[in-house]
Every structure is written in C-alpha cells, then in structure tokens.
Amino acid sequence: MSKITKESLENIAKQPKKEENNWIKVGMSSCGIAAGADEVFKVLTEEVKKRNIPVAVKKCGCVGMCSVEPLVEVNVDGMPQVTYGRVNGEVAIQIIEEHIHNHRLVNDHIYDIQVKK
C-alpha cells in the first residue's frame, strides 16, 4: 500500500468521475411536483440503485416547459443530451431500459435534444 500524498489526492480529484458525466435530472419545481415529478424521481432512483447503474439521479428546478411536466433530462456517454416530457413511472422505466441501458431514444417523449460536440 502506497503512502497518500497531497499530490496523489489532487490527481484523484482531477480524474472525471463516471457518475458526474452520466446523470438524470428531474424537474422538481412546483409545476413538476404537481404533475407527478416526485413519483418519477422515486422510480428513477430505485431503478438506478436496483440495477447498479453508474448514473446520478438529481433534482433540478424549472426548465420552462410547464405544459409537458414532469420533465426529465438525461445525459449519458455516447448519447445526445435529451429532455423528456410527460414522464410518469412507466416512462421513467422506459428511459432506464432504452436510453440508459440500450442507448436508444424514447421517441414519444422527446422535447429537446442537444448533440454533444
């Protein structure tokens, strides 16, 4: 076992963490919560944990599309960043299975796509 130094800790801190690059954000503003974002967040959190997927599930504020809440933003390596709308528990599981696991978009719920450069 090697000695931990300040330099080795700094090198570890600089390395990108897989979970930081791969995330799911659930819009938890008042309109999102009223539309069911709490349930969606719970389903996503449980599924990610159950399947041991290295993706952070986070809460965020208003995305500005109140009419299509609950909104879920997904960013994973190898895929465009996608905002899904009108997400419920069933669609949340589709997002995990299709977008995260199979790298296929859930077309019926896409409201925005940002292609990474």
C-alpha positions in Angstrom: 0.0 0.0 0.0 1.5 3.3 -1.0 1.5 6.5 1.0 -1.2 9.0 0.3 0.2 12.4 -0.6 -1.3 15.8 -1.3 -0.3 15.3 -5.0 -1.9 11.9 -5.2 -5.2 13.3 -3.8 -5.1 16.2 -6.2 -4.6 13.7 -9.1 -7.6 11.6 -7.9 -9.7 14.8 -7.6 -8.9 15.8 -11.2 -10.0 12.5 -12.7 -13.5 12.6 -14.2 -16.0 10.6 -12.2 -18.3 8.4 -14.3 -21.3 9.5 -12.2 -20.6 13.2 -12.8 -20.7 12.7 -16.6 -23.8 10.5 -16.5 -26.8 11.9 -14.9 -30.6 12.2 -14.9 -32.2 15.4 -13.7 -35.9 15.5 -12.7 -37.6 18.9 -12.8 -38.8 19.5 -9.2 -40.3 22.9 -9.5 -43.9 23.4 -8.3 -45.4 22.6 -11.7 -43.3 19.4 -11.9 -44.2 18.3 -8.5 -47.9 18.9 -9.2 -47.6 16.8 -12.4 -46.0 13.9 -10.5 -42.3 14.5 -10.5 -41.9 13.1 -7.0 -43.1 9.7 -8.3 -40.8 9.9 -11.3 -37.8 10.8 -9.1 -38.6 7.9 -6.8 -38.9 5.4 -9.7 -35.6 6.6 -11.3 -33.7 6.5 -8.0 -34.9 3.0 -7.2 -34.3 1.6 -10.7 -30.7 3.0 -10.9 -29.9 1.6 -7.4 -31.6 -1.8 -8.1 -29.7 -2.2 -11.5 -26.5 -0.8 -10.1 -26.2 1.8 -12.9 -23.4 4.4 -12.6 -25.8 7.4 -13.2 -26.5 10.2 -10.7 -30.2 11.0 -10.3 -30.6 14.6 -9.3 -33.3 17.2 -8.7 -33.4 20.4 -10.6 -35.6 23.5 -10.9 -37.8 24.8 -13.6 -36.8 24.0 -17.2 -39.5 26.3 -18.6 -41.9 23.8 -20.3 -44.6 23.6 -17.6 -47.2 22.2 -20.0 -45.2 19.0 -20.5 -44.2 18.3 -16.9 -42.8 16.2 -15.4 -39.6 16.8 -17.3 -36.5 14.6 -17.2 -33.1 15.5 -18.6 -30.8 12.6 -19.4 -27.0 12.9 -20.1 -25.0 9.7 -20.7 -21.9 8.9 -22.6 -22.4 8.0 -26.2 -25.8 9.6 -26.4 -27.1 13.1 -27.0 -28.5 15.0 -24.0 -32.2 14.6 -24.1 -35.1 16.3 -22.3 -38.1 14.0 -22.0 -41.6 15.4 -21.2 -44.8 14.0 -19.8 -42.8 11.4 -17.9 -44.6 9.0 -15.5 -43.4 5.9 -13.7 -43.8 3.7 -16.7 -41.9 6.1 -19.0 -39.2 6.5 -16.3 -38.6 2.8 -16.5 -38.5 3.0 -20.4 -35.9 5.7 -20.1 -33.7 3.5 -17.9 -34.1 0.4 -20.1 -34.0 2.1 -23.5 -31.9 5.3 -23.2 -29.5 4.3 -20.4 -29.2 0.6 -21.0 -29.8 0.1 -24.7 -28.7 3.5 -26.0 -31.9 4.1 -27.8 -34.1 7.2 -27.5 -37.6 7.1 -26.2 -39.0 9.0 -29.1 -42.6 9.5 -28.0 -41.5 11.7 -25.1 -38.6 13.8 -26.5 -39.0 17.5 -26.2 -35.4 18.6 -26.7 -32.1 17.1 -27.9 -28.6 18.6 -27.6 -26.0 16.9 -29.6 -22.6 16.9 -27.8 -19.5 18.1 -29.6 
